[in-house]
Amino acid sequence: MNARKLVYLFFTTLLIGATSGAIVGVLLDLETYFSGGILNFLFGLLWMLGISAAISLVAQMGYFAYLTLHRFALGLFKSVKLWNWVQIVLILFVFFDLIYLRYVAFASEEETIAGYMIMPVLLIIYCIFVAFRKQQETNKETFVPALFFMFVVTTIEWVPALTVDRVNETKWLWIYLTPLLTANTWQLLILHRLTGIGASNKNK
């Protein structure tokens, strides 16, 4: 992939992540943004765009880190199937921890674990959908790596929001998660189109 395509990937990912995060941030807190006049709205929107852009940069670093890890793991395990099974185990482990650890850390006496299952379940359903789309556009071997990246890597990038007491609120969890999800989805589904690698192997 040449420099022009790298620049395109960087700026489009940044724009998509920043815009999506800002939209969700405003929609989840309409009263704050629209109760203080036009200047309040503009400054609030710029602030949210900045936060979301920073989060999308984290997503970009995570993606290239995973691409490096994936290549290293293929060399280490010397088997695509074995590496896929390792990724499946890690997906299940992270899914369990995403529910249970947050429940243990933040749940009050009145709360049940069911309430802490909603976001992880919605997240993994979305990630399965994206991984299936990646498989459709490339080949069947990309499903597990795509699901691992979308779910495990996104969750790792999401950890700062999950572990800070003051953002353990649904609103802030979505504000942090949205730029990560949109940026990671875009990167995952656009890379093979930019490089031409994978798309030519479709249906193999």
N, C-alpha and C positions, 0 to 999 in steps of 0.2 A: 504494500500500500504506500503510495507516494505522499509527499508532504501536503499537497492540496487536499487529498482525501482525509488526512489526519486533522487538518485545520477545520474542514467541514464537519467531521465527527465531533470535534471538541466544541465548536460553537453551537451546533444544532442541539447537542446534548445539554449544554449550558442553558440555552434558550428554553428548551422544552421543560427541563427541570425547574428553572426559575419561574416560568409562566404558570405551570401547573400548581406549584406550591403556593404562589401568590393568590391564584384563583380560589383554591381550597381554603387558604388562610382567611381571605375576605369573607367567603361564604359562611364559614363557621363562626364568624364574629362580626356580623353585619352591624350590630348596634355600635360597636366601638369605632368602626370605620366611617359610618354615615351620620353619627350624632354630633360631630364637631366641625362641620363645614368642609369645603372643598380642599383647603390646605391640610386639614387633618387627614382626609382621605388620601391625598397624594403622598404625604410623608409616610403614612402608614403603609401604603402600597409599595413605595420605594424600599422601605425597611423590610417588608416581607419578600420582595424580589431579591434583595441582597442576601437574606437568610437562605432562601431557596436555592439561589445560585451557588452559595457556599456548600450546601448539602449536595447539590448535583456534582460539584467537584469531587466530593468524597466518593460518590457513585462511580465517577470516571476512574479514580485511582483504584477502587475496588475491582472494577472490570479488568483492567490490565494486570492487576495482581492475580486475579483468578486465571487469566490466560497463561500467565507464567506458571502458576501452580499446576494447572492442567497438563501442560507440557512436561513439567518435572515429574508429576505423578505417573504419566504414561510411561516415562522412561524408568521409573522406579518399580512399578508393578509389572511392566512389560506385558500387560494384557488390558485391553479396553474393558472386557467384561468384569475383571477383578476390580478395576478402578471404579466402574459403575456401581458395583455392589458396595464398595466402601462409601461412595457418595450417597447411596440409598440409606445406608445405616446412619450416616451423619444427618441426613434430612430428617429421619424419624427422631433422632436424638435431639436435634434442635427444635423440632416441633413440640416434643414433650417438654423440654426446658422452657420454651417460650410461654407455655401455659403455666406449668407448675412453679417455676422460680418466681415469676411475677406475682402469682397468687400468694406464695409464701412471704414475699417481700412487702407486698402492698395491701393485701386483703384485710378488711376489717372483720369484726366478729359477725356482722350482719351479711357479709358477702359470701357467695359460694363460688366454687371453681368454675361453674358454668359461665359466669360473666367474663371470666378471663380466657375463655375458649373462643369467643366471637371473632376477635381480630386475627388470631393465628389461623383459624379455619378459613376465614375470608381470604387471608393472604395466600394460603397454600392453594386454594381453589383458583385464584387468579394466576398464580405461578404455573400451575398445571396447564391452564389455558394457553399461556404464553409459550411454554415449552412445547406444547402440541403444535402451535403455530410455527415455531422454529423447525420442528420436525417436518411439517408439511412443506416448508420452503426449502429444506435441505435434504436430510436423510434421517432414517430412524435412529441412528446412533447418537444423534444430537439431543434426544429427549432428556435423558438423565442429566448430562452436563448442564443443559439449559435450566432444568428444574433446580438443580443444585445451586447454580449461580443465582437464579431469581429468588430462591427461598433462603438458602443458608447465607450467601454473601450479603444479600439485602438485610437480613436479620442482624448480621455482624455490624454492618454499617449503621443500623438502627439502634444498636446497644446504648450509645450515649443518651438517647431519649428515653430508653427503657429503664435506665438505672438511676436517673436523677429524679428525686422526689417531687420537685416542683413541676415537672412536666408529665407526671403520671396521671394525666387527664386525657380523655378521649380526644379532645380538640387538638392538643399539642402532639399527641402521638400520630394523628393523621397529618398534621402539618409537617412533621419530620419525615413521615413515611412516603407521602405523595411524591416529592421530588426524587426520592430514591427509586421508587417504583417506575415512574415515568422515564427517568433517565436510563435505568437499567433495561427496561423494556425496549426503548429506542436503540440503545447500543447493541443489544442482543440480536434484534431483528434487522438492523441495518448493516452490520459488519460484513456479513457474507455477500451482501449486494455490492458493497464498496470494493471488496477484495476479489469477488468472483470465485472464492473458495467455498465449497460446500454446496452452493446452488447447482453446480454442474453435476453433483453426485446424487441429486434427488432421485428417490425411489430405488436407490441401490440397496 
